[in-house]
Amino acid sequence: MVQKSASTTAATTPGWVLLLPFFLLVGMLFFSPNFRWQQGEDRETPYGADYLQDWIGGSIVLSSDRQRLYDLEFVKELQHDPAKIGFTWPAEKYFPMVYPPFHYVLVSPLSLLPYRWAVILWSVLSILAFCATAWLLVRYQQTVAARFPLCFGAMIFFVPWIKCLSMGQKSTLLLLLFTGTFLLLQRGRNFQAGLVFGLVAIKPQLGLVIGAVMLIKRQWSFACGAVSTIGLLSGISWLIQPTWWPDYVGIVSKMGHYLDTGGYQLSDSHSFWGGLKLLLPQLDSHWVNVLTLIISLALLSLVLWTLRGKWEPNNHIFAQQFSMLVFTTVLLSPHTYTYDLTILLLPIVLILAHSDFRPKTWRARGLLGLTVLLYVFAGGFPELANTIGFQPNLLVIGGLVILLSNRERES
């Protein structure tokens, strides 16, 4: 049988299929508690959930009080102003500003809209990013195109991305950035890939692993692209308000004890940092940090050993190598909640698309088995972790990294 090319398959795939995620959004707008709207309502959580932080941050950027972006008391006051947001919610709850200044600059245009409509538009943009990711993978990955129904179905029903959408998070946009970076690297467009990857700095902890690996592999063109994007965004935000950066650095300098802050959900963490704190609750945070650093360096060493030799993104094994980097990103990120696992749709789809569903080797069976396990139980791992006092997803993702690090790869 002759296999269709990716472009041919993409062309014959019904366009309306990409509209399916919008039905999910419509369902959420009508039935999800996070999207139930009643003017002046007394709510337990904000309408649109976590997006309130972005909208308030953007509105501060556009105001005459922009220098107070990282003023916690000022931020809390605005987040609980019913005249501004249209409802009330518990005064003891709030969202601190923890992202870089340029993040709030980028999202500020939506703050020109009333909060309710900004939430809806933000959700639409999230859906568009999801559809763009699917289209890019089908258009430029032959193996994904050949198994489009399976891969797209897996994407739509992945619990972390549904949670991301319902919580007003930005993980779907980050998924698009990781996908664009992968596809550009695969085509040898390193500078353009760096330009795209630089945008991941809106959530900087998710760029640490790939950024470090590309520097160690001396991919200077990629590094120049990433630095160009970050430098441009940083410069623009500094020109708007120079005091933002010292304030933000002050916030970051206090992150060493972030796990000890009230409200941090350790059972919802999928990184080594949160996982070790959950497993060893009596251990001083200093030693948790030290232990996390040791494990992180060991894992990063394994990844670099796997990538030893010439950097060949046009090689057939590059999809597995990049998948390994994305899995490692989740494990080593200082902060990874379930909705952040949305970026794992990229390696999950790549592994499923390349898998033989009758695997003949232990490695192939392990990759397929752990990938399916991750896909099926990703949304339930937090509850299980809360019950047993350990995050089992660390073993699943860690196992995938180890299997992908095996140099004996199938074609």
N, C-alpha and C positions, 0 to 999 in steps of 0.2 A: 504494500500500500504506500502511495506517495503522500508524504505529510505536507499539508498546506503551509505556506510561509506565514510568518506572524502578521505581515501586512494584509495578506489575503484573508486570513481568519478574522482579523479585526474589521475588515471591510464588510464581511458577511455576517458579523455579529449584530443582531438587531439593536439599534440605538436605544430603543425604549427600555432595554434591560438596565441601562445605567440610571433610569428614573426610579428603579425599585427602592433605593435608599430614601427617596423623598416620601414614600408612603410610610416609612418608619418615622420620619420626622412629623408627618401629619398626625400619626397615632400618638406620638409623645405630646404634641401641642394640645391634643384633646383629652388625653388620659393620664399623663404623668403629673404627679403632685408638684414637680419642679416647674411646670409650665401652666399650672392653673392660675388664672388671673382674676382678681377682684380688687378694684380700686380701694385703697385704704385698709386692706385685709391685714389681720394680725397673723403672721406666719411663723412657723418654727424654723424654716430655712428660707433664704432669699429666692424670689422668682428668678429662674435661670441659674440657680445655684452659684457655682464659683465664678461665673462671668461677672458678677457684681464688682469683683476686684478690678478687672480690666476696665470696666466702664467708668468706675469712680477714678481710677488712675488716669484714664484718658481725659476725663472732665477736669481734673486738676491741671493736667498739662495745658489745657486750653484756657485756663482761668488766670486771673491776675495773682492768684496765690500759688502759682506753679512751683515756687521754691519750697513749698511744704509737702511735696510729693511723698517724702519718707517720714513725715511727722505723724507718728502713730495715732496720737490723740485727735489730730485734725482729720485723719483718714477715718477713724472710728465714728467721729461726729457726722461726716458726710454719708457714710454707709448706713447710718440709722436716721437719716433725715427723711421722714415720710413725704415731705413736700417735693423732695428731689427724686426719690425712687418709687413712690406711689404705694408703699405698704410699710408695715412695722414688723420687726423680728427681734428676738432676744438681745438685749443690750450687751450682755456678757460675751456674745459671739461676734467675731469680726475676722476680716481677711487682711493681714499685714501686707505691705508692698514689698515683695521679695525678688522681683525681676529687675533686670537692668533698665536704665532710663529709656533707652531706645525702644524697648518693648512697649512702653506706655505711649511713646510718641507714635509708633506704628498703628496702634489700635485706637488712637484718639479720634480719628474721623467718625467712628461709630458713636462716640459720645455726643455728637451733635444731634443725634436722634433721641427721642424720649426713651427711657430705659427699656420699657416693654418691647418696643419695636427694634431696638438695638439687639436685644436678646434673640429675637426671631431671625434677624438678618445674620447675626453671628452663627446661628445654627445652620442657616442656608449655606453660608460660606464653608462651614465644616463639611457639609454634605458634598459641596462642589469639589473640595479638596480630596475627599474620599473617591469620588467618581473620576477625578483627574488621575489619581494614583492607579486605579483599575485600568483606565484607558491607556496610560503610558506602559503598563506592564503587558497588556495585550498587544499593543502596537509594536513594542520593541523587544519582547521576549517570546520567541517561537514556542518554547515549551509551555509557557503560561497560556498563550493563545490556543494551543492544541487542546488544553484542558480548561478552557474558559469557564464552562458552567460550574465545574468543581471548585476552581479557584475563587470565582466571584461569589459563589454561594458561601464558601468558607469565610470570605471577607465580611459579607453582610451579617452573618450570625455570630461573629466573634464578640463575646460579651464585653471585653474591655473597651472596644470602640463604641459599643452601644452606651456603655457607662460614660465614656468621654463625651458623647453627644448630649446625654441627659444632664450632665453636670456642667455644661458650658465650658469644657476644657479645650485646650488647643492641640491635643495629641494628633488629631487627624491632619492638621496642617504640618506637623513635624513628620508624620508618615510620608507626606508628599515630598518634603525636603530630602529625607533619607532616600526615597525612591529616585528622585531626580539626580541626587549625587551618585548613586549606584550606576544608573544608566549612562550618565556622562563619563564617569570613570571607565566604564566598560568600553566606551567608544574612544578612549584616549583623549578626551577633552578635559584635561586636568584643571586648567585654570577656571573654565566655566563651572566645573564640579565644585571647586573651592568657593567660587562666588555664591553658589546655591547653598553649600554647606555652612557658609558664614552666617546665614540666617538662623541656623539652629541656636545661635547665641542668644536668642530670645529666651531660651531655657538652657543656659550654658552648661549645666552639669551633664547634659546629654551629648555634648560635643567633645568631652574630654578624651574618651578612648580613641575614637577615629582620628581626632586631631593629633594626639600623641603618636599614634602609629604612623601617620603620614609624615610627621616630622622625622621620626626615627628611620623611616624608609627613604628619607631625603627626597620627598616629592615636593620640591620647592615651588613648582608651578601651582599645585593645589594650595600650598600654604599661602602663596602670594594672593591667590583669589580669595581665600577665606579672610586673610588679614585686610584685604581691600574692602570687603563688605563690612566687616566689624569696625574697621577704622572709619569708614564713611558714616555708618550709623552712630558711632560713638562721637564723632566730630559734630554731627548735626545736633545731637542731644546736648553736647557741651555748649554749643553756640546758643541754644535755646535757654539753657539754665546751667551755668558752670557749677553750682553747688550740688547738683544731683549726684555727681560722681563721688565726691567725698562722703556724702550721706550713704550712698549705696555700698561703698567699701566698708563703712562702719557696720552696716547690716550684715555683710558677708563675713566680717571678722568675728561675729558672734555665732556663726553657724556650727561651730564645733560642739555646742551643747544643744543643737536643734532637736535631737531626739528626746530631750528631757522637758521640752516645752509642753504645756498643757494642750490636749487636743490632738497630739501626734498619734496616729493610729498605727502602732507597730505591726499589728496583724495584717494590715493592708500594704505593708512595705515589701518589695520584692528585690531589694538590694542586700548585699552582705552587711552593710552598716546597720540597717533596720533589723535584719534577720538575726544578727548576733545579739543585739540589744534585747530582742524578744526572747531569745533562747537563754540569755544570761542576765536576767533583770537585776540581780544583786551586784553585778560587776560594775565597778566605777566606770563612768563614761570615758575617762582617759584611757583605760585599758581596753575598752571596747574599740576606741579609735585606733589604738596600736595594733590590736589583733586584726581589725579590718584592713589596715594598711599592709600588714604582712601577707594576708590572703590575697589582697588585690595585686600586690607586686608579683606574687607567685603565678596568679592567673594571667597577668599581663605578660610575664616572661614566657609562659606556654604559648600564648598567642603570637608573640614575636618569633619564637622558635619555629612555629608553624609557617610563618610568613618569610622565613629566611630565604636568602637567594634573591634572584631577580624578581622585581615587581612586574607582573604581567596581567593587567586587568582584562586583556582580550583573551586570556586563557579560559578554557571551558570550566575550570575549577573556581573561577573568581566569584561566581554566585555563592558558592559555599564559603569562601573566605570572607566575603562581605557579610554573609549571614552570621558567621562566627563573631564578627566585630559588633554587630547589632545586639546579639545576645549578651556579649561581654559588657556592652554599654549599660544594659539594664542591671547587671549584677554589680558593677562598679560605681554606678551613679550614686552620689550621696543621698538622693531622694528619688524613689521610684514607687509610685502608687499604682493600683490596678489599672486606672485609666491611661497611665503612661505605657502600658503594655501594648497599646494600639500600634506602636512602631514595629512590634514583632510580627504584624501582618506581612511585612515584606519578607523576612526570612521564612516564615511559615509557608507563604505562597510559593517562594522559590524552591523550598524543599519538596513540597507536594508536587510541584510541576515537574521536578526532575526525578521523582521517585518511581521505582518499579514497585507496583503494588503486590508483586510476588517476590519480595527481596530474597536474594540467594546468599548473602553474607551477613555475619552478625552485625557488622557496622551499619549496613543498609536497613536491617530489621530494627536496630536500635534507633536510628535517625527517624524512621517513619513512626515507630511506636511512641517515642518521646514527643515528637511533633504533634501527633494526634492527642496525646495525653495533655500537652500544654494547651492545645486549642480547646479541648472539651472542658477542662477543669480550671482554666485561667480565672474565670469569674468566681469560682467557689473556693479557691485556695485561701483567701482571707478568713473565711469562716472556719475552715479546717485549721488554719494556723492559730486562730483564737482558741480553738478547742484543745489542741495538743501542745501549744506553746512553742511551736517551731513552724517556719514557713517552708513547706515541702516544695514549693516552686523553685527554691534555690537548688535543690537536687536535680529537678527536671531541666532547668536552663543550664546548670553547670554540666550535667550529663551531655547536653547537646553541644556545648562548647568543646568538651573533651572529645566527643566523636568527630566533630568537624575538624579538630586539630590533628586527627590521624592522617598521616601523609599518604596512606594507601587509599586513594580515592577512586571511585568508579567514574568512568567516562560519562 
